[in-house]
């Protein structure tokens, strides 16, 4: 609701996902990420999973960080292998 805060957080989000996309692009170039995986879609997935972890930790009294991270890492690893079909980002 605050335009200044919204602009600031949007810029941070662009920076974080942009750097993650660059990281995954580099990993793909080195053969560590499947060639069919879009680095920017993978970056958005990782960012979204991270956001979810923060929220879950804040609202759940029984949050098990180790268990949650195992699940998140399994999803990220599957995505890197190309085992998940990530939708392309809009142009």
C-alpha positions as CSV (number, residue, x, y, z in Angstrom):
1,X,0.0,0.0,0.0
2,X,3.0,2.3,0.4
3,X,4.3,3.1,-3.1
4,X,7.9,4.0,-1.8
5,X,8.1,0.7,0.1
6,X,6.7,-1.2,-2.9
7,X,9.3,0.3,-5.2
8,X,12.1,-0.5,-2.8
9,X,11.0,-4.1,-2.3
10,X,10.5,-4.6,-6.1
11,X,14.0,-3.4,-6.7
12,X,15.4,-5.8,-4.1
13,X,13.4,-8.7,-5.6
14,X,14.7,-7.9,-9.1
15,X,18.3,-7.8,-7.7
16,X,18.0,-11.1,-5.9
17,X,16.3,-13.0,-8.7
18,X,18.6,-11.4,-11.2
19,X,21.7,-12.6,-9.3
20,X,20.2,-16.0,-8.8
21,X,19.4,-16.2,-12.5
22,X,23.0,-15.4,-13.3
23,X,24.3,-18.0,-10.8
24,X,22.0,-20.7,-12.4
25,X,23.0,-19.6,-15.9
26,X,26.7,-20.0,-15.0
27,X,25.9,-23.4,-13.4
28,X,24.1,-24.5,-16.6
29,X,27.0,-23.4,-18.7
30,X,29.3,-25.6,-16.6
31,X,26.9,-28.6,-16.9
32,X,25.6,-28.4,-13.3
33,X,22.0,-27.5,-14.4
34,X,20.2,-29.3,-17.2
35,X,20.5,-27.4,-20.5
36,X,16.7,-27.2,-20.9
37,X,16.2,-25.4,-17.5
38,X,15.5,-21.7,-17.8
39,X,17.8,-20.0,-15.2
40,X,15.4,-17.2,-14.6
41,X,12.5,-19.5,-13.9
42,X,14.7,-21.5,-11.6
43,X,15.7,-18.3,-9.8
44,X,12.0,-17.4,-9.3
45,X,11.3,-20.9,-7.9
46,X,14.1,-20.6,-5.4
47,X,13.1,-17.1,-4.3
48,X,9.5,-18.3,-3.9
49,X,10.5,-21.3,-1.8
50,X,12.7,-19.1,0.4
51,X,9.8,-16.7,0.9
52,X,7.6,-19.6,1.9
53,X,10.2,-20.8,4.4
54,X,10.2,-17.4,6.1
55,X,6.4,-17.3,6.3
56,X,6.1,-20.9,7.5
57,X,8.7,-20.3,10.2
58,X,6.9,-17.2,11.4
59,X,3.4,-18.8,11.6
60,X,4.1,-22.4,12.6
61,X,4.9,-23.3,16.2
62,X,6.0,-26.7,15.0
63,X,8.2,-25.6,12.2
64,X,11.0,-28.1,11.6
65,X,13.7,-26.2,9.7
66,X,15.8,-29.3,9.0
67,X,12.9,-31.2,7.5
68,X,11.7,-28.2,5.6
69,X,15.1,-27.6,4.1
70,X,15.4,-31.2,3.0
71,X,12.2,-30.8,1.1
72,X,13.2,-27.5,-0.4
73,X,16.6,-28.8,-1.5
74,X,14.9,-31.9,-3.0
75,X,12.7,-29.6,-5.1
76,X,15.6,-27.4,-6.2
77,X,17.8,-30.4,-7.1
78,X,14.9,-31.9,-9.1
79,X,14.5,-28.6,-10.9
80,X,18.2,-28.4,-11.6
81,X,18.1,-31.9,-13.2
82,X,15.2,-30.8,-15.4
83,X,12.9,-33.2,-13.6
84,X,10.4,-30.4,-12.9
85,X,8.8,-28.5,-15.8
86,X,9.1,-24.9,-14.9
87,X,6.9,-22.5,-16.7
88,X,8.8,-19.8,-18.7
89,X,8.7,-16.3,-17.3
90,X,6.7,-13.8,-19.4
91,X,8.8,-11.6,-21.7
